[in-house]
Structures are given as C-alpha cells and as structure tokens.
Amino acid sequence: MQLPSGQSLDAVNKLSVVLPLSELVASLPSDAHAALQRILRSYLATGSPPEQSQLDPNACALLQDSGLLLVENGCIVGAFPFSSSKDRAMVEVNGVEVGAMCAFDALGIAGCFGVATRVRSHTSGRVAEKVE
C-alpha cells in the first residue's frame, strides 16, 4: 500500500516529533558531536564502528544517555542509523556492507549522508532491494 504524498509527509513529520534526532545531534557538545561523527564515518567506511576505547569516554556516555549510541559489553553495537548487526537491513555504500537499525533507517542513509546506496531488507522471510 502506498500512502498519498500528503499522508507520507504527515507520517514523516510525526516521526520527527517522536524521534527528534536532528535536535539531539544539534544539542550535543562539541566533543560528543566529534565522537558521533567519527563513529558514523567509521560505519560508512568500514561497515563497523571504531573501538569504544579509541573514543572519549565522557562523550560516549553522553551519546549513550541520549540514545544515539548503543553499547553492549563495552562494544559499540549501533549508532543511529547504523547497526553492527547484519541480519535484517543491510546497506551497501561504496562497496562496503553496513547494517542499519531497520529498513526505514537503511533507506534514509543515502539522503542523510549524500551517498549512493543499495539496500536489502530481510523481514518475514521476504527480501526487498532498492538502489539509490
């Protein structure tokens, strides 16, 4: 089912209210913003985040508290829109395969980072692919 463009825009606006990521990022102090940029660039370039030990611990704590960074057992497992898990939504960027938090995040990577992508999503046994 495809929503009429007005409904689609309304849905995106509602999502921005529920998940105000741009406001969160804009409000970060410079050290946390720099750490987030380093993490995102690493995902784009290698498909994986840097080691958490290579980052400012205070910046990482702030990013975790804000929900922008996900850490398990001392390892970065996600930084919106990227995920270290490569079992659901995958994005190919410049020949590098990287996981996304979900199919919606995967589709947004091209626009957010201004890069060409190939997206594959595995849900309910179905595989969908989109090239941007």
C-alpha positions as a printed NumPy array, in Angstrom:
array([[  0.   ,   0.   ,   0.   ],
       [  1.337,   3.411,  -0.95 ],
       [  0.218,   6.464,   1.003],
       [ -0.746,   9.641,  -0.829],
       [  2.141,  12.136,  -0.648],
       [  0.358,  14.328,   1.927],
       [ -0.086,  11.365,   4.255],
       [  3.52 ,  10.315,   3.76 ],
       [  4.759,  13.785,   4.674],
       [  2.451,  13.81 ,   7.699],
       [  3.888,  10.46 ,   8.813],
       [  7.465,  11.737,   8.47 ],
       [  6.603,  14.887,  10.439],
       [  5.055,  12.777,  13.217],
       [  8.143,  10.565,  13.271],
       [ 10.342,  13.653,  13.666],
       [  8.362,  14.602,  16.77 ],
       [  8.643,  11.114,  18.267],
       [ 12.324,  10.7  ,  17.356],
       [ 13.844,  14.2  ,  17.349],
       [ 17.279,  13.007,  16.228],
       [ 18.284,  16.225,  14.492],
       [ 17.553,  18.227,  17.646],
       [ 19.506,  15.734,  19.76 ],
       [ 22.531,  15.932,  17.48 ],
       [ 22.361,  19.739,  17.295],
       [ 22.324,  19.978,  21.093],
       [ 25.446,  17.836,  21.601],
       [ 28.577,  19.46 ,  22.984],
       [ 31.472,  19.54 ,  20.516],
       [ 33.324,  16.531,  21.988],
       [ 30.243,  14.304,  21.774],
       [ 29.444,  15.591,  18.282],
       [ 33.014,  14.801,  17.172],
       [ 32.793,  11.293,  18.655],
       [ 29.464,  10.678,  16.896],
       [ 30.909,  11.87 ,  13.581],
       [ 33.883,   9.546,  13.992],
       [ 31.59 ,   6.597,  14.717],
       [ 29.314,   7.331,  11.743],
       [ 32.279,   7.803,   9.385],
       [ 33.728,   4.502,  10.545],
       [ 30.466,   2.688,   9.821],
       [ 30.336,   4.272,   6.351],
       [ 33.979,   3.498,   5.522],
       [ 34.375,   0.037,   7.07 ],
       [ 30.912,  -1.266,   7.962],
       [ 31.912,  -1.3  ,  11.637],
       [ 32.292,   1.236,  14.431],
       [ 35.647,   2.16 ,  15.961],
       [ 36.623,   0.518,  19.241],
       [ 34.965,   2.35 ,  22.113],
       [ 38.371,   2.563,  23.835],
       [ 39.524,   4.868,  20.993],
       [ 36.848,   7.442,  21.867],
       [ 36.409,   9.967,  24.669],
       [ 34.596,   8.05 ,  27.443],
       [ 32.621,  11.126,  28.562],
       [ 31.444,  11.754,  25.003],
       [ 30.409,   8.104,  24.648],
       [ 28.495,   8.232,  27.941],
       [ 26.625,  11.318,  26.766],
       [ 25.829,   9.692,  23.412],
       [ 24.55 ,   6.593,  25.212],
       [ 22.414,   8.667,  27.576],
       [ 20.893,  10.494,  24.605],
       [ 20.064,   7.196,  22.878],
       [ 22.261,   7.95 ,  19.861],
       [ 24.821,   5.272,  20.738],
       [ 24.141,   1.669,  21.715],
       [ 26.815,  -0.238,  23.644],
       [ 26.768,  -3.837,  24.866],
       [ 29.545,  -5.4  ,  26.935],
       [ 31.848,  -2.459,  26.213],
       [ 31.399,  -2.692,  22.432],
       [ 29.542,  -0.26 ,  20.178],
       [ 26.652,  -2.145,  18.573],
       [ 24.85 ,   0.78 ,  16.981],
       [ 24.748,   4.49 ,  16.302],
       [ 21.64 ,   5.715,  14.542],
       [ 21.028,   4.876,  11.751],
       [ 23.745,   2.164,  11.758],
       [ 23.815,  -1.213,  13.468],
       [ 26.645,  -3.695,  13.896],
       [ 24.096,  -6.452,  13.335],
       [ 23.984,  -7.532,   9.732],
       [ 20.973,  -9.81 ,   9.814],
       [ 17.992,  -7.605,   8.867],
       [ 18.525,  -4.368,   6.955],
       [ 21.761,  -4.07 ,   5.012],
       [ 23.128,  -1.135,   3.063],
       [ 25.965,  -1.215,   0.555],
       [ 27.885,   2.065,   0.411],
       [ 30.914,   2.336,  -1.893],
       [ 31.301,  -1.454,  -1.851],
       [ 31.117,  -1.652,   1.954],
       [ 28.234,  -3.531,   3.567],
       [ 26.858,  -1.982,   6.743],
       [ 23.899,  -2.862,   8.937],
       [ 21.057,  -0.458,   9.626],
       [ 18.76 ,  -0.282,  12.651],
       [ 15.775,  -1.044,  10.444],
       [ 14.658,  -0.895,   6.818],
       [ 13.424,   2.681,   7.267],
       [ 16.86 ,   3.77 ,   8.549],
       [ 18.528,   1.872,   5.698],
       [ 16.502,   3.805,   3.151],
       [ 17.44 ,   7.108,   4.783],
       [ 21.212,   6.59 ,   4.677],
       [ 21.545,   7.742,   1.046],
       [ 19.824,  11.057,   1.765],
       [ 21.406,  11.64 ,   5.171],
       [ 24.961,  11.104,   4.021],
       [ 24.68 ,  12.047,   0.35 ],
       [ 25.949,   8.681,  -0.87 ],
       [ 24.73 ,   6.121,  -3.384],
       [ 23.39 ,   3.   ,  -1.669],
       [ 21.977,  -0.428,  -2.349],
       [ 19.537,  -1.517,   0.362],
       [ 18.495,  -5.064,   1.214],
       [ 15.982,  -5.798,   3.93 ],
       [ 15.101,  -9.234,   5.291],
       [ 11.801,  -9.339,   7.151],
       [  9.272, -12.141,   7.441],
       [ 11.261, -14.249,   5.019],
       [ 10.987, -11.62 ,   2.266],
       [ 13.892,  -9.795,   0.696],
       [ 13.411,  -6.297,  -0.696],
       [ 16.078,  -4.379,  -2.56 ],
       [ 16.313,  -0.719,  -3.537],
       [ 19.132,   1.149,  -5.247],
       [ 19.504,   4.907,  -4.815]])
